[in-house]
Amino acid sequence: MSTWGSREVLGPVLVVPEPVVEVQAGTSIDSGTHRHPLRLGRVRTDVTPEDVPRFGEGARPSAD
């Protein structure tokens, strides 16, 4: 287990992508890490995991 501010490298953990939820995130990123915690938005019962593009695929946010 790693703690906040630790330099310990953690490996990925693969999970089954169910259910689909919205998350809210700020745009502040420092060294590839969100500076503020992500917040759970809502569960999307109208969307299946197959409807969601995989990370790095699909539309990209604009750089306003």
CYANA upper distance limits for C-alpha pairs under 8 A (distance plus 0.5 A):
  2 SER  CA      6 SER  CA      6.75
  2 SER  CA      8 GLU  CA      6.77
  2 SER  CA     10 LEU  CA      7.92
 17 PRO  CA     49 PRO  CA      6.67
 18 GLU  CA     48 THR  CA      8.41
 18 GLU  CA     49 PRO  CA      7.00
 19 PRO  CA     43 VAL  CA      7.60
 19 PRO  CA     44 ARG  CA      7.99
 19 PRO  CA     45 THR  CA      8.17
 19 PRO  CA     48 THR  CA      8.07
 19 PRO  CA     49 PRO  CA      7.80
 20 VAL  CA     43 VAL  CA      6.59
 20 VAL  CA     44 ARG  CA      5.97
 20 VAL  CA     45 THR  CA      7.72
 20 VAL  CA     47 VAL  CA      7.09
 20 VAL  CA     48 THR  CA      7.02
 20 VAL  CA     49 PRO  CA      6.66
 21 VAL  CA     40 LEU  CA      7.85
 21 VAL  CA     41 GLY  CA      7.32
 21 VAL  CA     42 ARG  CA      6.03
 21 VAL  CA     43 VAL  CA      4.79
 21 VAL  CA     44 ARG  CA      5.86
 22 GLU  CA     40 LEU  CA      6.88
 22 GLU  CA     41 GLY  CA      5.31
 22 GLU  CA     42 ARG  CA      5.83
 22 GLU  CA     43 VAL  CA      6.96
 22 GLU  CA     44 ARG  CA      7.59
 23 VAL  CA     38 LEU  CA      6.99
 23 VAL  CA     39 ARG  CA      6.00
 23 VAL  CA     40 LEU  CA      5.16
 23 VAL  CA     41 GLY  CA      5.28
 23 VAL  CA     42 ARG  CA      7.91
 24 GLN  CA     38 LEU  CA      6.24
 24 GLN  CA     39 ARG  CA      5.56
 24 GLN  CA     40 LEU  CA      6.89
 24 GLN  CA     41 GLY  CA      6.57
 25 ALA  CA     34 HIS  CA      8.32
 25 ALA  CA     36 HIS  CA      8.00
 25 ALA  CA     37 PRO  CA      7.66
 25 ALA  CA     38 LEU  CA      5.43
 25 ALA  CA     39 ARG  CA      7.10
 26 GLY  CA     34 HIS  CA      7.86
 26 GLY  CA     35 ARG  CA      8.39
 26 GLY  CA     36 HIS  CA      7.10
 26 GLY  CA     38 LEU  CA      8.09
 27 THR  CA     34 HIS  CA      8.02
 28 SER  CA     34 HIS  CA      6.56
 28 SER  CA     35 ARG  CA      6.16
 28 SER  CA     36 HIS  CA      7.80
 29 ILE  CA     33 THR  CA      5.82
 29 ILE  CA     34 HIS  CA      4.99
 29 ILE  CA     35 ARG  CA      5.94
 30 ASP  CA     34 HIS  CA      6.86
 30 ASP  CA     35 ARG  CA      6.60
 34 HIS  CA     38 LEU  CA      8.38
 47 VAL  CA     51 ASP  CA      6.72
 47 VAL  CA     52 VAL  CA      8.21
 48 THR  CA     52 VAL  CA      7.64
 53 PRO  CA     57 GLU  CA      6.20
 53 PRO  CA     58 GLY  CA      6.10
 54 ARG  CA     58 GLY  CA      8.02
